[in-house]
Amino acid sequence: MSFYVTTPIYYVNSTPHIGHAYTTIAADIVVRHRRQRGEETFFLTGTDEHGSNIPRVAEEAGLELREFVDRNAAAFQEMTVRVNASNDFFVRTTDPRHGALVQEFLQRIYERGDIYEGVYAGLYCTRCEAFYTEAELVDGLCPQHGIPPDFVEEKNYFFRLSAYQEALLRLYDERREIVLPSFRYNEARSFIERGLDDISVSRASQRWGVPIPWDTSQVVYVWVDALINYWSALGFARADEDLRPRFWPEVRHFLAKDILKFHCVIWPALLLAAGLEVPRQLFVHGYLLLDERKISKSAGNVIDPLDLIDVYGVDPVRFYLFRVATFGQDGSISLQGLHERYERELGNELGNLLSRTTAMVARYRDGRLRAAEVSGALGAQIDRVGGEVPARLDEFDLTGALELVWELVRSLNRHVEQSAPWELAKDESRAAELDRVLYELGDGLRAVAVAVASFVPDASERILSALGQPLELGWERVAAGRFVETDAIEPAPPLFPRVDAPTPAG
C-alpha cells in the first residue's frame, strides 16, 4: 500500500514562520507513522517561486530576482531540516522540469477545449495573488490580508471551471471523506453549490513564471502553476523513475484553511479536465494564533520556529504544536505555554519517568532487566495505544493520538508511586514483585518510545537506547511484553534538561 503526503509549497516572498513549520511537522508525523506500519511512502514539500509579488519584493529588498528567490528558498529548506522533517523531495517551481510538466498539464486541458481566451476585469489581491468577487471581500478588503484589492483588466486565458460544477458535486457526494474535517467538507461543497465562475489561468502583464505553451507572451497564473507541483514533482523526484504510477492519486494534501478554495475546488477540477484522478484526501487545518491573531508577516506577530528550536530543541517544539490545540481547529500558542509543557509534561512526566526507572534498575538490579509478566490493566492500556493510535492518525487526529500516548505515560507514573519500588527493594521476599514492577516500567516506556516516535523522533531513540533496546520502530512493537532482556541499563541523563523561562520582550 502506498501513502503520499504533501504540504503546500511555501511562497518565497518572505522567510519561514511557525505556521509553515506547523504544516510541515504535521505531514512528517503522519508519514513517519505510516512508515512504522510498513507502508511505502513519499513525502513532498517545497517552495512556490513565481508570481507578480516576487519581483516586487525582491526589488524592495535590493536584490536580484534569482538571488532573492534562492535565498528564501534556502531558508525554507533549512527550516525543513531543522524541524526534522523526513521529506523525500523538496520541489521548487523554478525548476525547469516542473515548468515543462506544467506546460504539458495545461496543454492537455487546452486541447480538450476547456481553456479559452477572454478578458479578465475584476479584483485582484497582489499580496495573496488571488482573484476575488465583491461578495468574497470583507468590508471591501481582501479577506486574508485586509488590504484593498486592485482592479485588473487584461486579456487572459480562462479555464472552464463552471463546466465542472456538477462533476465536483458528484465527487463530493460519492466521497464524503475527501475533505477533512467534515465542517471543511461542508464549506467546500457549499462553495461549489453556490455556482462556479471560470478562472484565469494566465497573466499577460508578468514575465516571471512558466510560459503558456501555445502563447509564450503570457505566463501561467501562479496558483495554477503551484497546484500542479503535487503531480509534477513525482515525475522527476527520482532521476531514473517516474513515481506517478506508484503514488498518484494516493495523495493526502495538508493545507491551511485560507487556501481551501484553490485546493478543494479548483485543483480537483483541473485534474478532471486533464484526465487525471483527483486526490485521495485533503486535510484542512486551522491557524495558529498568538494573542488571538493569526500568525503572519502582515500581522507583524511572527514567531521564528528556528529560534524556539535553538532554545528547547526540535522535539519539544514538535510536541507542543500538537499538544496545545486540536489539529484541524485554530489553536492559541504562547512562549509561556511552550515552556510550561516542556517542564511539566516532557521534563517531569516523561523525562523524570525515564530517569527514575533507569536509576532503579541500575541500583536494585545492577542494570539487568529480565522478562516478567505485565499486569492486565497496564498491558491492556499498552495494547490500546497500539490499536487506537493508528485509527486516530488515519483520521489526522494528531492531537487525539498524542493524548492516548500521554495517558499511558501518566499511568506509568502512577504505577511508580503506587508500587513504590524503593520500598519493595528493602524486602528480599518481595524480589519477584520488584522484578515485575521494574519490567513493567521498562516495557511501558519502550512502548511509549515507539508510539511517540513520529512526534519526537530524537527523544524516542534516546529512550530506547537508555533502556538497552533495539532501535526498531515497527508498529507491531507497540504491544505489551516486547521488552528485550538486557544487562546494560545505566542511570539515564536528563531527557529534557532544564531551560530558563522566556522573558517578556522589552
LONUPA-653988 format. One record per residue: x, y, z of N, C-alpha, C in turn; residue in one letter. Coordinates in steps of 0.001 Angstrom, whole numbers, plus 500000, padded with zeros to 6 digits. Each point is the difference from the previous one (the first is absolute). Example, Ala and Ser with C-alpha at 12.3 -4.5 7.8 and 13.67 -1.06 7.14 Angstrom:
// residues 2
513190494310507800499110501190500000500900501200500000a;499650501050499280500820501190500060499230501090500730s;
//
This chain:
// residues 506
500841498809500000499159501191500000500881501248500000m;499670500972499150500808501205499932499279501164500668s;500792500920500523499468501156500727500851501200499622f;499358501008499423500688501190499514499404501205500708y;500852500798500644499516501169500741500765501237499558v;499287501132499933500625501254499594499663501112500990t;500904500964500088499669501297500582499683500924498836t;499390501170500268499982501009498943501442500384499685p;500254500458498796501329500562499765499952501453500455i;501035500380500741499980501264500718500526501136499120y;499320501123500096500292501142499149501259500710500493y;500943500250499084501314500510500413500056501532500042v;498834500646500153500043501456500163500548500394501367n;500108499021500924500586500270501310500606498712500536s;500550500074501196500643498832500611498990499238500872t;500333498787500430499029499155500708499605500547501370p;498751499720500387499563500235501374499392498718500549h;499523500048501241499569498788500692498824499320499299i;499180500778499270498897499402499270500470499058498911g;501093500355499329500563499102498987500533498718500665h;500680500182501119500522498834500722498869499081500443a;498874500583500403498841499240500494499512499002498962y;499777500465498774499510499104498954501049498955499647t;501253500425499928501080499070499641500132498894501042t;499965500363501265500133498997501073498797499063499995i;498807500542499781498806499149499959500129498928498938a;500405500408498803500168499032498921501079498981500353a;501065500467500639501089499101500366499551498966501033d;499206500425500970499505499062501017499201498881499344i;499118500368499097499141499010499355500818499040499141v;500944500531499235500754499118499102500971499116500782v;500599500513501079500870499150500829499193498838500586r;498776500298500453499163498941500558499674498952498941h;499686500433498798499683499038498933501199499116499682r;501194500565500084501197499171499795500113498950501108r;499634500387501232500036499036501096499079498815499726q;498961500232499227499049498939499660500411499232498753r;501188500315499475500532499241498878499480500420498644g;499393501175499912499452500444498725501069500706499162e;499828499939498694500872500730499089499523501453499972e;500891500931500308499579501389500171500826500945499146t;499403501181499771500730501090499356499492501302500606f;500927500866500379499684501249500701500620501152499216f;499130500924499546500433501123499176499736501324500692l;500994500880499955499808501398500380500827500833499041t;499933501333500135500769500809499069499591501459500027g;500369500720498934499768501439499934499365500417498688t;499131500998500129499269500624498904500744501292499675d;500555500127498790500987501048499749499639500951498868e;498787499880499458499603500886498909498957501019500476h;499444500768499056498955500961500327500492501437499994g;499069500938500000500336501424499914500617500537501281s;499709499352501102500477500472501302501519499899500129n;500569498933499450501419499706500222500911501082499413i;499833500384498730500868501073499483499869501299500786p;498777500323500439499791501231500760500746499967501333r;499849498887500742500639499906501321501521499916499854v;500474499314498953501444499927499775500579501385499756a;499291500799499208500459501365499724500018500832501275e;498963499845500832499953500727501271501157499607500910e;500416498735499888501110499510500821501357500367499407a;500006500573498797501250500396499359500808498833499485g;499312498910499634500692498795499538499588499647498580l;500923499376499294499644499431498707498939498915500219e;499123499852499015498864499095500154500433498579500356l;500924499433499244500445498620500254500677499884501352r;500791500995500377500662499969501306498974499997501123e;498969500846499853498948500075501015499270498668500137f;499617499420498868499267498735500010500849498886500599v;501253499927499582500882498943500510500222500146501502d;500143501246500459500247500228501430498819499535500836r;498780500381499593498832499629500801499658498523499854n;500240499434498819499790498557499852500941499237500930a;501235500479500113500968499359500908499537500091501451a;499338501106500361499489500140501367498921498957500279a;499149499729499027498977498970500191500619498604500021f;501031499800499210500687498710500045500661499787501356q;500585501066500555500604499896501327498935499693501048e;498842500676499914498926499721500950499585498534499929m;499899499474498784499589498612499822500965499050500707t;501279500293499885501011499173500664499936500191501514v;499879501237500445500060500289501433498777499465500759r;498837499909499361498837499427500690500003498471499900v;501092499455499438500195498550499898498929499350499122n;499645500681498914499058499413499046500727498978499143a;499364498866499799500619498893499259499479499961498569s;499921501189499362499457500062498647500886499267499006n;499376499479498963500718499271498952500479500915498884d;499369501170499873500394500924498939499561501401500386f;500754500978499522499679501420500204499878500603498610f;498780500351499622499758500507498651500084501523499982v;500542500548498909500017501440499776499345500274498653r;499071500933499966499267500209498753500828500696498927t;501186500516500348500895500521498967500824498897499350t;499848498771500456500676498862499375499428499823498587d;500833500021498966499469499868498635499260498685499757p;500317498968500778499278498730499840498545500148500443r;499784500781501061498629500302500416499303500825498929h;500684501016499483499403500855498984499545499224498780g;500807499035499567499636499205498827498740499179500251a;499851499474501208498810499193500310498767500876500224l;500188501230500491498882500951500075499467500266498594v;500910500211499063499581500240498616499283498791499416q;500509498812500275499349498773499520498593499874500583e;499864500279501279498717499904500694498974500954499374f;500392501259499804499071500988499447499704499735498523l;500984499487499291499770499670498582498912498946499863q;499968499047500904498943498982499993498624500647500097r;499875500943500948498707500645500228499624500882498802i;500994500679499464499773500872498835499497499198498808y;500618498856499767499620499171498848498618499383500171e;499540499899501248498649499484500241498955501114499904r;500429501218499753499068501099499805499540500681501270g;500686499725501123499566500588501271500791501235500394d;500827500495499090500676501277500204499712500888498798i;499593501236500248499665500923498918500546501385500327y;500075500860498984500514501342500181498857500969500303e;500248500932500915498996500988500344500647501180500694g;499182500899500511500503501178500696499601499895501468v;501006500061500882499701500012501426499878501441500452y;498914500301500669499816501313500606499435499754501390a;500797500275501008499533499739501345501029500329501050g;499780499482501198500792500354501178501078498960500261l;501184500482500358501161499122500160500832500502501169y;500261499103500974500867500348501132501431499643499639c;500861501002499955501390499742499628500753499250501084t;499534500065501244500696499342501115499836498481499928r;498756499534499825499800498543499928499836499519498568c;500107500922499038499920499675498575498721499231499676e;498887500470500556498713499334499814498985500978499427a;499121499470499145498885500771499460498817499895500955f;499263501090500184498856500003500910498789500646499338y;498828499512500394498760500687499652499681500994501110t;499088500915499707499576500965501030499474499281501240e;499262498895499770499390499276501118501036499358500912a;501170499704499461501034499336500796500817500977500837e;499917501279499711500744500994500769499352500217501363l;500773500477500936499499500343501332500155501508500164v;498864500690500016500013501464500056500847500592498868d;499901499353498837500725500491498838501468499650499974g;500459499180500959501423499661500114500235498514499772l;501228499647499611500380498590499860499751499281501323c;499285498865499988499686499308501256501228499434500707p;501114499826499282501201499445500616500952501081500510q;500095501105499253501033500990500316499457501352500449h;498688500199499877499418501245500472500443501227499238g;500347499822498717500402501125499157499047500091498814i;499831501184499438499102500110498846500604499312498779p;499209499211499274500520499356498792500119501001498857p;500825499670499039500136500825498806498966499591498960d;499529500963499209499161499658498861500928499701498823f;499851498809499427500869499545498920499149499732498768v;500499500431498852499329499678498740501064499651498973e;499954498751499509500963499576498993499495498763499276e;500540499769498821499636498824499208500719498788500584k;499230498986500341500534498788500632499438498758499327n;500551498868500426499380498711499681499238499531501241y;498825499436499756499105499595501079499771498495499977f;499878499435501176499619498593500173498504499933500279f;499306499079499306498544499868500155499667499277501314r;500304500653501104499671499424501305498501499766500133l;499211500889499436498537499885500104499489498692499407s;500703499466499010499557498762499356500179498788500902a;500735500161501116500299498867500878499215500047501307y;499031500885500085499231500112501236499278498700500336q;499286499436499045499246498771500269500927498831500295e;501109499919499280500956498917500245500586500100501407a;500276501218500443500539500176501347498952499653501059l;498770500383499772498944499656500965499814498480500082l;500051499328498866499909498524500022501167499409500773r;501196500528499748501194499526500711499824500158501502l;499548501148500430499815500255501426498904499112500592y;498964499727499241498917499156500511500424498534500086d;500857499571499082500452498601499988501119499753501006e;500779501038500319501159499818500877499967501053501101r;499208499721501021499800500979501069501245500193500870r;500972499104499869501245500135500764501086500699499194e;499660500548498839501055500579499168500618501232500648i;499195500752500757500515501164500727499708499814501482v;501017500140500817499883499914501456500556501276500612l;499533500394501195498860499479500752498679500217499249p;498941499407500502498730500002499281499453501410499782s;500252500923500952499476501348499801500717500717498867f;501227499598499683500686500550498838499443499386498715r;499612498741500068499293499373498867498735500798499683y;499240500309501029498756500758499795500284501371499405n;501063500625500462500369501324499494500347499929498510e;500800499011499626500402499865498597498808499650499107a;499173499063500470498848499607499189499030501160499828r;499809500790501032499111501163499911500530501011498999s;501307500166499971500603500922499037499692499545498573f;500120498698499757499705499456498670498525500170499664i;499161499718500970498551500020499795499496501408499656e;500673501032500501499565501372499724500236500405498549r;500783499212499286500281500318498600501450500382499804g;500586499525498911501415500226499740500182500869498765l;500887500975500114500374500826498858501279499457499387d;500152500199498700501252499632499348501143500823500602d;501189499438499995501141500684500628501102500244498979i;500726501076500219501154500299499163501128499022500329s;500648499485498964501150499104500212501289500620499464v;499940501279499603501216500632499486500023501464500409s;501181500604499894500166501436500229500799500559498829r;499458501060499398500674500626498859500998501055500433a;499829500528501225500817501128500455501273499556500715s;500250498690500107501166499481500719500938499263499050q;501242499960500400500982499200499264500598498907500906r;499841500147501328500619499067500948499041498839500243w;500194498917499258499127498844500137500239499017498871g;499165498985499948500098498969498960499226500486498772v;500630500079498826499285500475498816498835499071499622p;498894500601499558498888499215499454500511499309498732i;499833498691499873500656499299498885499517500424498613p;498736500367499838499485500382498688500038501515499773w;500444500763501014500083501455499874501023500496501010d;501267500045499597501073500300500943500051501470500391t;499060500816499494499932501387500446499367500111501381s;499419498887500494499380499984501322500638498907500849q;499865500145501336500502498973500912498838499404500782v;500229498808500495498984499282500764499743500736501317v;498725500179500320499598500605501274500647499220501139y;500582500721500944500850499391501013499299498892500774v;498706500157500301499326498969500781499823498710499216w;499764500106498705499884498800499168501358499315499903v;501021500773499736501381499509499981500313499262501305d;499642500608501138500338499426501310499269498688500253a;498718499945499705499223498793500285500546498778499252l;500472500217498797500434498873499169501237499325500564i;500700500665500946501217499397500551499748498637500626n;498823499810500577499718498739500694500073498812499040y;499627500249498773500035498975498950501343499994499279w;500505501204499698501221500090499188501224499463500737s;500119500295501305501218499631500739500250498495499965a;498925499216499990500168498548499926500652499573498695l;499895500849498986500563499653498702501505500139499934g;500592500791500901501454500196499910500713499933501346f;499313499628501071500641499910501310501089498928500026a;499851498980499178501016498955499866500552500042498581r;501302500039499885500621500169498689499657498871499033a;499782498818500522499833498830499134498596499409500018d;499021500723500594498672499399500137498919501070500077e;498910499774499276498809500835500123499138499383501095d;499818500737501100499293499458501158498491500180499924l;499509500665498974498562500252499937499161498726499945r;500409498977499251499183498767500014499894499358501382p;501022500178500839500002499374501322499259500811501046r;500074501324499913499494500826501102498806500891499655f;499726500204498725498828500808499661498850499058499674w;498807500167500565499544501137500801499981499717501497p;500855499105500504499994499691501443500629501140500785e;499453501189499824500596501196500598499053500588501040v;500591500436501083499284500743501029500645501380500084r;499242501024499645500502501366500071499708500584501377h;501016500586500644499805500776501220500044501476499609f;499065500791500517499939501407499646499280500776501088l;500259501298500048499288500883500933498708500491499349a;499091500447500834498641500300499535499931501172499024k;501022500868499977499941501157499102500164499622498534d;500479498789499718500174499580498607499077498838499643i;498889499893500734499026498932499769499430500047498586l;499589501174499511499355500094498691500916499479498899k;501269500385500045500936499573498962500170498482499995f;500109499421501190500300498572500100498767499107499886h;498902500402500608498829499123500101498989500207498869c;500166501065499237499067500285498898500744500060498664v;500939500933499889500675500213498718500901498822499627i;500766499488500960500955498917499712499302498723499522w;498961499505500662499324498810499455499426500235498605p;499486501208499745499446500293498678501090499982498926a;501145500577500304501117499966499053500427498570499691l;500048499169501032500380498595499791498983499271499131l;498733500210500276498963499372499171500134500445498552l;500253501295499797500130500526498638501224499425499292a;501050499688500765501218499426499417499915498486499859a;498865499413500392499829498547499896500754499228501055g;500227500625501166500734499352501087499085499778501198l;500383499063500846499208499726501196500208501094501039e;498955500226500786500061501044501026500694499446501246v;500443500885500912500694499526501208499130499087500857p;500659499142500769499283499124500908499329500797501110r;500749500938500606499442500805501089500722501338500100q;499286500960500545500591501296500327499645500309501449l;501005500275500809499746500351501397500286501482500177f;498977500727500468500078501455500124500110500353501487v;501133500556500399500175500340501411499766501482500237h;499873500349501262499762501382500382501286500793500115g;499865501197500544501140500884500188500593499820501391y;501282500271500101500607500234501307499797501466500337l;499535500261501201499694501363500419500940500415501128l;500474501219499943500797500601501061499278501274500401l;499620500076501259499157501115500456498713500061499180d;499466498811499702498723499846499284500045500518498564e;501178500229499469500119500414498601500790498960499238r;499622499783498718500748499088499136501452500462499917k;500922499048500093501416500319499871500327500190498522i;500470501178499646500336500278498605500929501199499943s;500702500119498866500884501155499797499203501296500038k;498829499996499345499229501237499913499464500431501367s;499757499011500891499523500343501343501134500458500909a;501242499743499590501146500448500783500200499234501288g;499500498769500071500124499224501244500645498644499734n;500997500015499160500641498763499564500874499406501104v;499927498669500139500932499256500855500882499161499090i;501291500141500122500934499218499201500171498630500663d;499607498918499313500117498682500633501435499632500343p;500957500538499233501393499654500267500481500612501310l;499450501147500370500343500594501302499531499097501134d;498794499443499871499480499104501037500838498725500084l;500392499490498837500811498778499973501363500246500644i;500564501195499781501297500327500610499921499919501525d;498850500361500575499854500026501461499599498629500539v;498972499400499401499395498792500584500399498699499307y;500525500090498794500223498796499207498791499739499116g;500187499162498991498932499820499016498838499170500532v;500270498957500773498915499135500475498968500747500846d;500422500851500954498999500732500777499110500902499149p;500559500600498945499185500845499123499004499135499244v;500440498864499468499104499074499300498889499519500941r;500369499665501217499038499520500992498976501076500342f;500480501185500291499113501071500483498934500370498973y;500384500101498742499061500463498971498784499097499874l;500169498707500320498868499076499860499436499551501341f;500527500592501055499482499742501342499073501124500441r;500242501205499464499370501193500547498589500220499474v;499695499510498795498670500240499430499656498868499039a;498727499762499828499542498931499117500387500301498566t;500730499093499381500418500200498619498769500013499102f;499901501048499195498813500216499179499266501257500413g;500093500343501282499396501225500527501068501089500103q;499558501246500174500952501046500359500575499677501381d;501243500366500226500619499730501288500835501168500476g;499862500348501264500775501102500575501299499471500576s;501104500635499639501304499600500517500637501183500719i;500948499692500869500742501044500699501341499440500428s;500957500871500172501314499566500474499899499438501411l;499150500610500825499835499510501362499368498616499995q;499029499792499092499355498698499901500973498912499578g;500879500328499056501030499042499583500898499650501168l;500413501014500753500907499745501126499327499125501061h;498734500272500286499293499221501020499836498549499576e;499640499770498747499879498621499508501356499304500036r;501046500734499642501349499433500012500358499508501391y;499764500839500989500377499618501366499101498910500566e;498671500186499849499065499096500676499890498647499301r;499721500019498716499710498733499322501249499312499477e;500874500751499324501198499359499468501039499787501094l;500274501036500787501024499875501030499591499105501149g;498860500304500621499598499267501197499334498658499680n;499024500000499128499225498771499790500754498951499185e;500631500397498901500719499004499188501468499917500395l;500682501130500021501431499971500309500302499442501372g;499247500434501012500244499522501352499644498524500150n;498986499552499260499641498575500020501165499153499497l;500634500433498913501148499261499471501157500036501001l;500276501177500577501117500113500949499784499102501215s;498794500006500548499712499193501191500084498508499681r;499431499619498871499974498572499650501410499467499800t;500798500703499195501363499501499739500846500029501265t;499804501028500827500778500072501244499653498839500925a;498713499632500081499599498888500871500488498670499463m;499952499818498670500516498746499432501505499899500263v;500719501112499826501445499982500242500307499742501469a;499222500612500879500293499886501433499573498660500585r;498796499560499653499452498797500648500315498706499260y;500328500098498682500238498780499230501273500074499168r;500910500921500356501290500136499308499835500143498484d;498935500663499594499791500253498574499341498871499242g;499647498921500714499379498846499324498479500123500067r;499356499709498871498539499982499980499565498742499273l;499347499124500767499582498701499482498500499987499735r;499591499115499122498589499894499630499149499640501210a;498818500586500055499036499715501055498610500221499433a;499008499697500782498618500229499566499660501484500113e;499208500481499064499478501362500067498570499912500507v;499679500842500984498654499940500574498947500212498918s;498821499392500240498943500047499000499573501400499626g;499855500868500992499533501357499724501020500789499203a;501275499901500397501041500731499296500204499437498593l;499998498688499898500138499361498693498881500397499064g;498780500077500540498850500385499179500142501437499516a;500563500870500845500150501395499594501067500137498910q;501086499238500121501022500009498949499392499514498685i;499253498919500076499382499448498792498964500956499413d;499339500755500888499031500995499507500706501072499179r;501158500451500470500780500967499234500354499415498636v;500435498747500008500364499359498743498848499892499030g;498791499818500531498838499835499125499331501291499602g;499967500973500908499200501198499746500779501163499397e;501289500100500262500768501114499432499983499974498471v;500194498833499354499911500008498530498651500486499484p;498929499623500673498675500451499564499885501511500109a;500542500566501085499966501459500155500831500685498911r;501189499471499736500865500627499013499469499827498584l;499268498926499749499378499843498686498940501063499751d;499449500537501077499025501093499888500681501355500198e;501327500002500079500807501202500201499694500675501331f;499561499212500979499779500519501349501310499874500764d;500935500866499655501334499933500603499954500296501483l;499157500936500377499889500377501412499414498861500816t;498972499346499479499393498870500698500944498820500118g;500787499753498954500974498904500048501048500254501071a;500483501237500079501016500330500996499432499908501408l;498738500365500173499360499903501313499915498547500447e;499701499074499094499948498575500356501350499518500530l;501083500415499345501333499611500465500269500618501364v;499575501250500170500298500679501269499191499434501158w;498856499453499728499261499301501049500814498811500512e;500703499326499110500869498890500405501184500514500820l;500598501117499582501106500588500769499552500287501436v;498831500578500140499501500343501335499660498751500806r;499497498962499351499735498740500705501291499394500529s;501063500083499213501286499465500446500526500788501193l;499805501301499995500412500796501160499201499638501247n;498699499789499829499192499564501157500457498635500492r;500395499152499055500448498648500368501259500073500867h;500885500924499686501204500181500823499604500368501422v;499119500972500136499610500471501324499248498935500788e;499117499288499336499163499016500700500767498741500370q;500935499606499154500746498760500283501229500242500870s;500504501244500010501132500400500849501155498996499954a;500704499899498874501099499028499897501065500176501084p;500200501222500445501000500235501042499635499307501309w;498723499801500234499575499239501173500145498505499756e;499636499548498784500136498573499663501457499560500117l;500935500906499639501419499635500008500520499739501405a;499280500449501020500439499798501382499648498610500517k;499163499284499261499491498707500478500353498927498982d;500972499150500333500473498964499074498884499052499594e;499031499793500898498905499075499675499096500538498887s;500160501269499685499168500605498942500822500270498737r;501103499247499859500891500207498850499282499778498678a;499158498966499937499278499717498749499034501127499665a;499395500566501055499075501114499782500761501226499467e;501205500233500550500819501112499506500395499768498540l;500403498761499688500357499688498611498837500307499050d;498793499617500427498829500216499144499736501486499791r;500082500786501079499731501440499881501031500668499096v;501267499684500197501040500604499171499829499609498531l;499623498734499787499768499564498616498813500747499394y;498948500157500767498825500715499487500348501433499624e;500806500650500830500398501376499696500873500059498751l;500958499084499915500860499966498810499218499680498741g;499101499029500103499209499599498832499038501114499586d;499410500654501000499089501108499684500718501158499342g;501181500346500525500782501075499392500440499642498586l;500362498733499793500372499555498652498840500186499031r;498792499611500431498820500157499150499708501473499730a;500151500834501024499810501446499820500981500538498964v;501263499579500111501026500502499081499657499675498550a;499512498808499744499637499626498629498745500757499560v;499028500096500903498721500641499654500157501486499723a;500956500631500672500145501455499872501122500371499031v;500565499005499338501171500237499144499714500953498849a;498785499986499474499712500897498881499888501451500460s;499662500209501265499900501359500545501359500523500451f;500727499193500771501288500436500569501061498948499675v;500442499956498737500886498906499575501322499921500747p;500612501143500323501284499954500709499825499457501413d;498999500502500713499752499520501360499655498522500010a;499269499552499011499645498584499905501251499124499965s;500952500376499149501233499215499900500790500043501307e;500015501151500661500750500125501251499381499144501101r;498667499907500015499339499142500988500358498538499751i;499901499577498759500306498598499690501457499675500319l;500899500918499666501423499767500293500239499918501501s;499370500886500769500172499987501455499494498707500614a;499001499389499356499433498739500494500693498778499411l;501049500221499198500714498886499403499178499239498981g;499086500707499334499105499355499044500432500272498562q;499719499077499087500328500243498593499188501182499465p;500604500738499087499310501160499418499079499529498872l;499057499191500383499032499455499050498658500660500259e;499441500638498967498809500825500184498766499429499314l;500059498749499560498822499387499389498809500063500948g;498825500356499456498852500244500870499582498765500792w;500327498811499525499639498789500736500666499939501371e;501003500847500227500689500023501288499249500816501043r;498930500693499576499163500693500992499003498977500545v;500531499124500829499231498924500622500711499601501282a;499258499488500946500581499648501300500910498784499884a;501063500010500836500866498833500113501023499843498901g;500359501082499299500981499906498907501384500499500415r;500204500227501280501297500483500470501057498918499803f;501140500388499432501109499067499776500899500011501234v;500222498837500596500816499924501214501377500619499781e;500492500703501038501262500718499864500742500037501326t;501323500186499915500845500159501191500642501382500037d;499570500903499106500797501205499762499321501304500390a;499019499953500903499304501239500343500768500783501063i;500265501250499703500641500924500923499063501175500246e;500224500756501078499159501190500221500063500935498795p;498847500314499435499959500828498791500188501471500344a;500738500729499177500086501455500197498637500629499705p;499783501226500439498689500635499777499621499988498519p;498812499525499737499496499945498618499701501401499490l;499469500836500883499680501394499662500570500893501105f;501247500446499841500649500802501051499254501310500247p;500160500528501184499340501253500354500516501133499116r;499092500896499615500366501216499282499365501179500713v;500570501171499808499447501189500631498662500371499363d;499077500457500811498698500440499488500182501227499127a;499167500154498973500116501180499127499666501268500768p;500686501055499658499712501296500630499276500888499001t;499041500772500449499262500877499079500937500957499260p;499715500188498706500824500912499191499834501426500527a;501051500741499898499957501397500401500109500187501476g;
//
